[in-house]
Amino acid sequence: PLVGADAGTFDNRSLAGPVLRAADWSGRSFYVCGSPAMVSATVRDLADAGIPHDLLHFEEDR
């Protein structure tokens, strides 16, 4: 539900909330991609939710 033509645009919003509510992600890795603003917001919110940094994968600069 978070990607594809019907998902809408998430350029300046975090996807952490919908992702974390979708399932139990204990011990899973997170791969975040998208616009720089969306990636930044999502990684920040995932880290704030307690996801360990070593499980977060993303490009820092594009």
All heavy atoms as a GROMACS GRO file, in nm:
protein
  462
    1PRO      N    1   0.081  -0.123   0.000
    1PRO     CA    2   0.000   0.000   0.000
    1PRO      C    3   0.083   0.127   0.000
    1PRO      O    4   0.030   0.235  -0.014
    1PRO     CB    5  -0.079  -0.011   0.130
    1PRO     CG    6   0.005  -0.097   0.218
    1PRO     CD    7   0.075  -0.192   0.124
    2LEU      N    8   0.216   0.116   0.016
    2LEU     CA    9   0.298   0.236   0.027
    2LEU      C   10   0.367   0.277  -0.102
    2LEU      O   11   0.425   0.382  -0.109
    2LEU     CB   12   0.405   0.216   0.135
    2LEU     CG   13   0.350   0.185   0.274
    2LEU    CD1   14   0.464   0.156   0.369
    2LEU    CD2   15   0.264   0.298   0.325
    3VAL      N   16   0.361   0.192  -0.204
    3VAL     CA   17   0.425   0.224  -0.331
    3VAL      C   18   0.329   0.196  -0.444
    3VAL      O   19   0.229   0.127  -0.428
    3VAL     CB   20   0.554   0.141  -0.351
    3VAL    CG1   21   0.658   0.175  -0.246
    3VAL    CG2   22   0.527  -0.007  -0.351
    4GLY      N   23   0.360   0.251  -0.561
    4GLY     CA   24   0.277   0.226  -0.678
    4GLY      C   25   0.196   0.347  -0.718
    4GLY      O   26   0.191   0.448  -0.649
    5ALA      N   27   0.130   0.336  -0.830
    5ALA     CA   28   0.057   0.448  -0.889
    5ALA      C   29  -0.054   0.501  -0.799
    5ALA      O   30  -0.085   0.619  -0.801
    5ALA     CB   31  -0.001   0.406  -1.024
    6ASP      N   32  -0.115   0.416  -0.718
    6ASP     CA   33  -0.226   0.458  -0.634
    6ASP      C   34  -0.184   0.506  -0.495
    6ASP      O   35  -0.268   0.543  -0.415
    6ASP     CB   36  -0.326   0.344  -0.618
    6ASP     CG   37  -0.387   0.305  -0.751
    6ASP    OD1   38  -0.401   0.392  -0.838
    6ASP    OD2   39  -0.420   0.186  -0.767
    7ALA      N   40  -0.055   0.506  -0.468
    7ALA     CA   41  -0.008   0.540  -0.334
    7ALA      C   42  -0.005   0.690  -0.308
    7ALA      O   43  -0.001   0.732  -0.194
    7ALA     CB   44   0.130   0.481  -0.311
    8GLY      N   45  -0.005   0.770  -0.412
    8GLY     CA   46   0.006   0.915  -0.393
    8GLY      C   47   0.151   0.956  -0.383
    8GLY      O   48   0.241   0.880  -0.413
    9THR      N   49   0.174   1.078  -0.339
    9THR     CA   50   0.311   1.126  -0.328
    9THR      C   51   0.349   1.143  -0.181
    9THR      O   52   0.267   1.186  -0.101
    9THR     CB   53   0.328   1.260  -0.404
    9THR    OG1   54   0.462   1.304  -0.387
    9THR    CG2   55   0.235   1.367  -0.354
   10PHE      N   56   0.470   1.109  -0.150
   10PHE     CA   57   0.518   1.116  -0.013
   10PHE      C   58   0.646   1.198  -0.006
   10PHE      O   59   0.729   1.177   0.081
   10PHE     CB   60   0.545   0.975   0.042
   10PHE     CG   61   0.420   0.893   0.053
   10PHE    CD1   62   0.386   0.805  -0.046
   10PHE    CD2   63   0.337   0.906   0.162
   10PHE    CE1   64   0.269   0.729  -0.037
   10PHE    CE2   65   0.221   0.830   0.173
   10PHE     CZ   66   0.188   0.742   0.073
   11ASP      N   67   0.663   1.293  -0.097
   11ASP     CA   68   0.789   1.365  -0.108
   11ASP      C   69   0.836   1.429   0.022
   11ASP      O   70   0.954   1.431   0.050
   11ASP     CB   71   0.782   1.473  -0.216
   11ASP     CG   72   0.788   1.413  -0.355
   11ASP    OD1   73   0.830   1.297  -0.368
   11ASP    OD2   74   0.753   1.483  -0.450
   12ASN      N   75   0.748   1.483   0.101
   12ASN     CA   76   0.790   1.554   0.221
   12ASN      C   77   0.732   1.495   0.348
   12ASN      O   78   0.726   1.562   0.450
   12ASN     CB   79   0.752   1.702   0.210
   12ASN     CG   80   0.827   1.769   0.098
   12ASN    OD1   81   0.948   1.763   0.092
   12ASN    ND2   82   0.754   1.829   0.006
   13ARG      N   83   0.689   1.371   0.342
   13ARG     CA   84   0.631   1.306   0.460
   13ARG      C   85   0.706   1.179   0.491
   13ARG      O   86   0.764   1.116   0.405
   13ARG     CB   87   0.484   1.274   0.435
   13ARG     CG   88   0.398   1.399   0.424
   13ARG     CD   89   0.254   1.362   0.414
   13ARG     NE   90   0.226   1.316   0.278
   13ARG     CZ   91   0.125   1.238   0.246
   13ARG    NH1   92   0.044   1.194   0.339
   13ARG    NH2   93   0.105   1.202   0.123
   14SER      N   94   0.700   1.138   0.614
   14SER     CA   95   0.762   1.014   0.658
   14SER      C   96   0.667   0.898   0.638
   14SER      O   97   0.546   0.911   0.658
   14SER     CB   98   0.796   1.026   0.807
   14SER     OG   99   0.830   0.901   0.861
   15LEU      N  100   0.722   0.785   0.600
   15LEU     CA  101   0.642   0.663   0.587
   15LEU      C  102   0.658   0.572   0.708
   15LEU      O  103   0.607   0.461   0.711
   15LEU     CB  104   0.685   0.586   0.462
   15LEU     CG  105   0.657   0.656   0.330
   15LEU    CD1  106   0.711   0.572   0.215
   15LEU    CD2  107   0.510   0.680   0.312
   16ALA      N  108   0.727   0.618   0.811
   16ALA     CA  109   0.754   0.534   0.927
   16ALA      C  110   0.627   0.486   0.994
   16ALA      O  111   0.615   0.368   1.028
   16ALA     CB  112   0.843   0.607   1.027
   17GLY      N  113   0.532   0.574   1.016
   17GLY     CA  114   0.408   0.535   1.085
   17GLY      C  115   0.334   0.423   1.015
   17GLY      O  116   0.308   0.318   1.076
   18PRO      N  117   0.300   0.440   0.885
   18PRO     CA  118   0.230   0.333   0.815
   18PRO      C  119   0.310   0.203   0.809
   18PRO      O  120   0.254   0.095   0.822
   18PRO     CB  121   0.208   0.389   0.674
   18PRO     CG  122   0.212   0.536   0.691
   18PRO     CD  123   0.309   0.562   0.804
   19VAL      N  124   0.441   0.213   0.792
   19VAL     CA  125   0.524   0.093   0.784
   19VAL      C  126   0.523   0.020   0.919
   19VAL      O  127   0.503  -0.101   0.925
   19VAL     CB  128   0.669   0.129   0.744
   19VAL    CG1  129   0.763   0.012   0.768
   19VAL    CG2  130   0.674   0.172   0.598
   20LEU      N  131   0.545   0.093   1.027
   20LEU     CA  132   0.551   0.029   1.159
   20LEU      C  133   0.418  -0.031   1.201
   20LEU      O  134   0.414  -0.131   1.272
   20LEU     CB  135   0.602   0.129   1.263
   20LEU     CG  136   0.747   0.171   1.244
   20LEU    CD1  137   0.782   0.286   1.339
   20LEU    CD2  138   0.841   0.054   1.265
   21ARG      N  139   0.307   0.028   1.156
   21ARG     CA  140   0.175  -0.026   1.190
   21ARG      C  141   0.139  -0.148   1.107
   21ARG      O  142   0.050  -0.225   1.143
   21ARG     CB  143   0.068   0.082   1.171
   21ARG     CG  144   0.069   0.186   1.281
   21ARG     CD  145  -0.052   0.276   1.273
   21ARG     NE  146  -0.058   0.354   1.150
   21ARG     CZ  147  -0.001   0.472   1.131
   21ARG    NH1  148   0.070   0.527   1.227
   21ARG    NH2  149  -0.014   0.536   1.016
   22ALA      N  150   0.208  -0.172   0.996
   22ALA     CA  151   0.172  -0.278   0.903
   22ALA      C  152   0.206  -0.418   0.954
   22ALA      O  153   0.142  -0.515   0.914
   22ALA     CB  154   0.239  -0.255   0.768
   23ALA      N  155   0.307  -0.430   1.042
   23ALA     CA  156   0.350  -0.564   1.085
   23ALA      C  157   0.447  -0.552   1.201
   23ALA      O  158   0.488  -0.443   1.238
   23ALA     CB  159   0.416  -0.638   0.969
   24ASP      N  160   0.486  -0.667   1.254
   24ASP     CA  161   0.591  -0.672   1.355
   24ASP      C  162   0.724  -0.683   1.279
   24ASP      O  163   0.748  -0.779   1.209
   24ASP     CB  164   0.572  -0.794   1.445
   24ASP     CG  165   0.685  -0.810   1.546
   24ASP    OD1  166   0.762  -0.714   1.567
   24ASP    OD2  167   0.695  -0.920   1.604
   25TRP      N  168   0.807  -0.583   1.294
   25TRP     CA  169   0.932  -0.575   1.218
   25TRP      C  170   1.054  -0.608   1.303
   25TRP      O  171   1.166  -0.575   1.265
   25TRP     CB  172   0.946  -0.435   1.158
   25TRP     CG  173   0.834  -0.400   1.067
   25TRP    CD1  174   0.728  -0.320   1.096
   25TRP    CD2  175   0.814  -0.445   0.934
   25TRP    NE1  176   0.643  -0.311   0.989
   25TRP    CE2  177   0.694  -0.388   0.888
   25TRP    CE3  178   0.885  -0.528   0.849
   25TRP    CZ2  179   0.645  -0.411   0.760
   25TRP    CZ3  180   0.835  -0.552   0.722
   25TRP    CH2  181   0.717  -0.493   0.679
   26SER      N  182   1.038  -0.672   1.413
   26SER     CA  183   1.149  -0.702   1.503
   26SER      C  184   1.264  -0.770   1.430
   26SER      O  185   1.245  -0.873   1.365
   26SER     CB  186   1.103  -0.793   1.617
   26SER     OG  187   0.997  -0.734   1.688
   27GLY      N  188   1.383  -0.711   1.442
   27GLY     CA  189   1.501  -0.771   1.383
   27GLY      C  190   1.512  -0.762   1.233
   27GLY      O  191   1.604  -0.818   1.174
   28ARG      N  192   1.420  -0.695   1.167
   28ARG     CA  193   1.421  -0.683   1.021
   28ARG      C  194   1.501  -0.560   0.978
   28ARG      O  195   1.509  -0.462   1.049
   28ARG     CB  196   1.280  -0.670   0.965
   28ARG     CG  197   1.188  -0.784   1.000
   28ARG     CD  198   1.225  -0.908   0.920
   28ARG     NE  199   1.139  -1.019   0.954
   28ARG     CZ  200   1.040  -1.062   0.876
   28ARG    NH1  201   1.014  -1.001   0.764
   28ARG    NH2  202   0.969  -1.165   0.914
   29SER      N  203   1.557  -0.564   0.859
   29SER     CA  204   1.625  -0.449   0.802
   29SER      C  205   1.525  -0.362   0.728
   29SER      O  206   1.424  -0.411   0.676
   29SER     CB  207   1.734  -0.495   0.703
   29SER     OG  208   1.839  -0.556   0.773
   30PHE      N  209   1.553  -0.233   0.723
   30PHE     CA  210   1.470  -0.136   0.653
   30PHE      C  211   1.552  -0.072   0.543
   30PHE      O  212   1.661  -0.021   0.569
   30PHE     CB  213   1.422  -0.027   0.749
   30PHE     CG  214   1.323  -0.075   0.851
   30PHE    CD1  215   1.364  -0.148   0.961
   30PHE    CD2  216   1.189  -0.046   0.837
   30PHE    CE1  217   1.273  -0.192   1.055
   30PHE    CE2  218   1.097  -0.091   0.931
   30PHE     CZ  219   1.139  -0.164   1.040
   31TYR      N  220   1.501  -0.074   0.421
   31TYR     CA  221   1.566  -0.010   0.307
   31TYR      C  222   1.475   0.104   0.264
   31TYR      O  223   1.361   0.081   0.224
   31TYR     CB  224   1.585  -0.110   0.193
   31TYR     CG  225   1.684  -0.218   0.230
   31TYR    CD1  226   1.646  -0.329   0.304
   31TYR    CD2  227   1.819  -0.205   0.193
   31TYR    CE1  228   1.738  -0.426   0.340
   31TYR    CE2  229   1.911  -0.302   0.229
   31TYR     CZ  230   1.870  -0.412   0.302
   31TYR     OH  231   1.961  -0.508   0.339
   32VAL      N  232   1.526   0.226   0.276
   32VAL     CA  233   1.446   0.345   0.250
   32VAL      C  234   1.499   0.416   0.127
   32VAL      O  235   1.619   0.442   0.115
   32VAL     CB  236   1.451   0.441   0.372
   32VAL    CG1  237   1.362   0.562   0.349
   32VAL    CG2  238   1.411   0.368   0.500
   33CYS      N  239   1.409   0.447   0.032
   33CYS     CA  240   1.449   0.523  -0.086
   33CYS      C  241   1.336   0.619  -0.121
   33CYS      O  242   1.223   0.602  -0.079
   33CYS     CB  243   1.483   0.432  -0.202
   33CYS     SG  244   1.345   0.335  -0.263
   34GLY      N  245   1.370   0.721  -0.196
   34GLY     CA  246   1.274   0.822  -0.237
   34GLY      C  247   1.341   0.957  -0.243
   34GLY      O  248   1.464   0.966  -0.253
   35SER      N  249   1.262   1.061  -0.234
   35SER     CA  250   1.318   1.196  -0.236
   35SER      C  251   1.404   1.216  -0.111
   35SER      O  252   1.381   1.152  -0.008
   35SER     CB  253   1.207   1.300  -0.240
   35SER     OG  254   1.140   1.305  -0.115
   36PRO      N  255   1.504   1.304  -0.119
   36PRO     CA  256   1.588   1.328  -0.001
   36PRO      C  257   1.507   1.368   0.123
   36PRO      O  258   1.537   1.320   0.234
   36PRO     CB  259   1.680   1.441  -0.046
   36PRO     CG  260   1.691   1.424  -0.194
   36PRO     CD  261   1.553   1.378  -0.236
   37ALA      N  262   1.406   1.450   0.109
   37ALA     CA  263   1.325   1.493   0.223
   37ALA      C  264   1.248   1.376   0.284
   37ALA      O  265   1.241   1.361   0.406
   37ALA     CB  266   1.229   1.604   0.182
   38MET      N  267   1.190   1.291   0.200
   38MET     CA  268   1.114   1.177   0.249
   38MET      C  269   1.206   1.076   0.318
   38MET      O  270   1.174   1.024   0.424
   38MET     CB  271   1.038   1.109   0.134
   38MET     CG  272   0.939   1.002   0.179
   38MET     SD  273   1.008   0.837   0.211
   38MET     CE  274   1.073   0.793   0.053
   39VAL      N  275   1.322   1.049   0.258
   39VAL     CA  276   1.416   0.955   0.318
   39VAL      C  277   1.462   1.006   0.454
   39VAL      O  278   1.462   0.932   0.553
   39VAL     CB  279   1.538   0.930   0.225
   39VAL    CG1  280   1.649   0.855   0.298
   39VAL    CG2  281   1.494   0.854   0.101
   40SER      N  282   1.498   1.133   0.460
   40SER     CA  283   1.542   1.193   0.586
   40SER      C  284   1.436   1.181   0.695
   40SER      O  285   1.465   1.140   0.808
   40SER     CB  286   1.569   1.340   0.562
   40SER     OG  287   1.694   1.376   0.598
   41ALA      N  288   1.313   1.216   0.662
   41ALA     CA  289   1.204   1.212   0.759
   41ALA      C  290   1.176   1.069   0.802
   41ALA      O  291   1.155   1.041   0.921
   41ALA     CB  292   1.079   1.276   0.700
   42THR      N  293   1.176   0.976   0.709
   42THR     CA  294   1.144   0.837   0.741
   42THR      C  295   1.253   0.774   0.826
   42THR      O  296   1.224   0.707   0.926
   42THR     CB  297   1.122   0.756   0.612
   42THR    OG1  298   1.013   0.814   0.539
   42THR    CG2  299   1.092   0.610   0.641
   43VAL      N  300   1.380   0.795   0.790
   43VAL     CA  301   1.490   0.740   0.869
   43VAL      C  302   1.488   0.798   1.010
   43VAL      O  303   1.504   0.726   1.109
   43VAL     CB  304   1.625   0.765   0.799
   43VAL    CG1  305   1.742   0.735   0.891
   43VAL    CG2  306   1.634   0.680   0.673
   44ARG      N  307   1.466   0.928   1.022
   44ARG     CA  308   1.458   0.992   1.154
   44ARG      C  309   1.347   0.930   1.238
   44ARG      O  310   1.367   0.894   1.354
   44ARG     CB  311   1.433   1.142   1.138
   44ARG     CG  312   1.420   1.217   1.271
   44ARG     CD  313   1.352   1.351   1.254
   44ARG     NE  314   1.215   1.331   1.210
   44ARG     CZ  315   1.158   1.396   1.108
   44ARG    NH1  316   1.224   1.486   1.039
   44ARG    NH2  317   1.034   1.372   1.075
   45ASP      N  318   1.229   0.914   1.179
   45ASP     CA  319   1.115   0.862   1.253
   45ASP      C  320   1.132   0.714   1.288
   45ASP      O  321   1.090   0.670   1.395
   45ASP     CB  322   0.985   0.885   1.176
   45ASP     CG  323   0.947   1.031   1.170
   45ASP    OD1  324   1.009   1.113   1.243
   45ASP    OD2  325   0.856   1.064   1.092
   46LEU      N  326   1.194   0.636   1.200
   46LEU     CA  327   1.221   0.496   1.231
   46LEU      C  328   1.320   0.486   1.347
   46LEU      O  329   1.302   0.406   1.439
   46LEU     CB  330   1.274   0.421   1.109
   46LEU     CG  331   1.172   0.394   0.998
   46LEU    CD1  332   1.243   0.343   0.873
   46LEU    CD2  333   1.066   0.296   1.043
   47ALA      N  334   1.425   0.569   1.344
   47ALA     CA  335   1.523   0.570   1.454
   47ALA      C  336   1.457   0.614   1.584
   47ALA      O  337   1.480   0.555   1.689
   47ALA     CB  338   1.640   0.661   1.418
   48ASP      N  339   1.372   0.717   1.577
   48ASP     CA  340   1.301   0.764   1.696
   48ASP      C  341   1.208   0.657   1.752
   48ASP      O  342   1.180   0.654   1.872
   48ASP     CB  343   1.220   0.890   1.666
   48ASP     CG  344   1.307   1.013   1.646
   48ASP    OD1  345   1.429   1.007   1.675
   48ASP    OD2  346   1.253   1.115   1.600
   49ALA      N  347   1.160   0.566   1.665
   49ALA     CA  348   1.071   0.458   1.708
   49ALA      C  349   1.149   0.340   1.764
   49ALA      O  350   1.090   0.240   1.804
   49ALA     CB  351   0.984   0.412   1.591
   50GLY      N  352   1.283   0.351   1.767
   50GLY     CA  353   1.364   0.246   1.828
   50GLY      C  354   1.427   0.148   1.732
   50GLY      O  355   1.487   0.049   1.775
   51ILE      N  356   1.414   0.172   1.602
   51ILE     CA  357   1.480   0.083   1.505
   51ILE      C  358   1.629   0.110   1.511
   51ILE      O  359   1.673   0.224   1.494
   51ILE     CB  360   1.426   0.107   1.362
   51ILE    CG1  361   1.274   0.089   1.355
   51ILE    CG2  362   1.498   0.017   1.262
   51ILE    CD1  363   1.224  -0.046   1.396
   52PRO      N  364   1.713   0.008   1.536
   52PRO     CA  365   1.858   0.030   1.545
   52PRO      C  366   1.915   0.081   1.413
   52PRO      O  367   1.874   0.037   1.304
   52PRO     CB  368   1.913  -0.110   1.577
   52PRO     CG  369   1.798  -0.185   1.633
   52PRO     CD  370   1.675  -0.130   1.564
   53HIS      N  371   2.011   0.174   1.424
   53HIS     CA  372   2.069   0.235   1.304
   53HIS      C  373   2.130   0.132   1.210
   53HIS      O  374   2.125   0.150   1.087
   53HIS     CB  375   2.173   0.340   1.344
   53HIS     CG  376   2.221   0.422   1.229
   53HIS    ND1  377   2.143   0.520   1.169
   53HIS    CD2  378   2.337   0.420   1.160
   53HIS    CE1  379   2.210   0.573   1.069
   53HIS    NE2  380   2.328   0.516   1.062
   54ASP      N  381   2.185   0.024   1.264
   54ASP     CA  382   2.248  -0.075   1.176
   54ASP      C  383   2.145  -0.153   1.093
   54ASP      O  384   2.183  -0.226   1.001
   54ASP     CB  385   2.339  -0.170   1.254
   54ASP     CG  386   2.264  -0.253   1.358
   54ASP    OD1  387   2.167  -0.202   1.419
   54ASP    OD2  388   2.305  -0.368   1.379
   55LEU      N  389   2.017  -0.140   1.122
   55LEU     CA  390   1.912  -0.204   1.043
   55LEU      C  391   1.850  -0.107   0.941
   55LEU      O  392   1.762  -0.146   0.864
   55LEU     CB  393   1.803  -0.260   1.133
   55LEU     CG  394   1.847  -0.370   1.230
   55LEU    CD1  395   1.729  -0.414   1.316
   55LEU    CD2  396   1.906  -0.487   1.154
   56LEU      N  397   1.895   0.018   0.939
   56LEU     CA  398   1.845   0.119   0.846
   56LEU      C  399   1.943   0.135   0.731
   56LEU      O  400   2.060   0.165   0.752
   56LEU     CB  401   1.826   0.253   0.918
   56LEU     CG  402   1.724   0.255   1.030
   56LEU    CD1  403   1.731   0.389   1.104
   56LEU    CD2  404   1.585   0.231   0.976
   57HIS      N  405   1.894   0.117   0.610
   57HIS     CA  406   1.978   0.128   0.490
   57HIS      C  407   1.916   0.231   0.398
   57HIS      O  408   1.799   0.223   0.364
   57HIS     CB  409   1.987  -0.008   0.420
   57HIS     CG  410   2.033  -0.117   0.511
   57HIS    ND1  411   2.165  -0.137   0.542
   57HIS    CD2  412   1.961  -0.208   0.583
   57HIS    CE1  413   2.175  -0.238   0.626
   57HIS    NE2  414   2.053  -0.283   0.653
   58PHE      N  415   2.000   0.328   0.355
   58PHE     CA  416   1.950   0.438   0.271
   58PHE      C  417   2.068   0.513   0.212
   58PHE      O  418   2.179   0.504   0.263
   58PHE     CB  419   1.864   0.534   0.354
   58PHE     CG  420   1.934   0.589   0.476
   58PHE    CD1  421   1.998   0.710   0.471
   58PHE    CD2  422   1.937   0.516   0.594
   58PHE    CE1  423   2.065   0.760   0.583
   58PHE    CE2  424   2.002   0.564   0.706
   58PHE     CZ  425   2.067   0.687   0.700
   59GLU      N  426   2.044   0.586   0.104
   59GLU     CA  427   2.144   0.674   0.046
   59GLU      C  428   2.136   0.807   0.118
   59GLU      O  429   2.029   0.866   0.129
   59GLU     CB  430   2.118   0.696  -0.102
   59GLU     CG  431   2.143   0.577  -0.188
   59GLU     CD  432   2.124   0.608  -0.335
   59GLU    OE1  433   2.086   0.721  -0.368
   59GLU    OE2  434   2.145   0.518  -0.416
   60GLU      N  435   2.250   0.855   0.169
   60GLU     CA  436   2.250   0.980   0.241
   60GLU      C  437   2.249   1.100   0.148
   60GLU      O  438   2.189   1.202   0.178
   60GLU     CB  439   2.367   0.987   0.336
   60GLU     CG  440   2.358   0.876   0.441
   60GLU     CD  441   2.429   0.909   0.567
   60GLU    OE1  442   2.433   1.027   0.604
   60GLU    OE2  443   2.480   0.815   0.627
   61ASP      N  444   2.314   1.092   0.035
   61ASP     CA  445   2.318   1.204  -0.060
   61ASP      C  446   2.289   1.153  -0.200
   61ASP      O  447   2.337   1.047  -0.239
   61ASP     CB  448   2.458   1.270  -0.061
   61ASP     CG  449   2.490   1.332   0.072
   61ASP    OD1  450   2.404   1.402   0.129
   61ASP    OD2  451   2.602   1.309   0.119
   62ARG      N  452   2.210   1.230  -0.273
   62ARG     CA  453   2.183   1.195  -0.414
   62ARG      C  454   2.215   1.312  -0.500
   62ARG      O  455   2.208   1.422  -0.463
   62ARG     CB  456   2.038   1.156  -0.436
   62ARG     CG  457   2.002   1.028  -0.368
   62ARG     CD  458   1.878   0.966  -0.419
   62ARG     NE  459   1.760   1.049  -0.402
   62ARG     CZ  460   1.648   1.029  -0.466
   62ARG    NH1  461   1.638   0.933  -0.551
   62ARG    NH2  462   1.544   1.104  -0.446
   0.00000   0.00000   0.00000
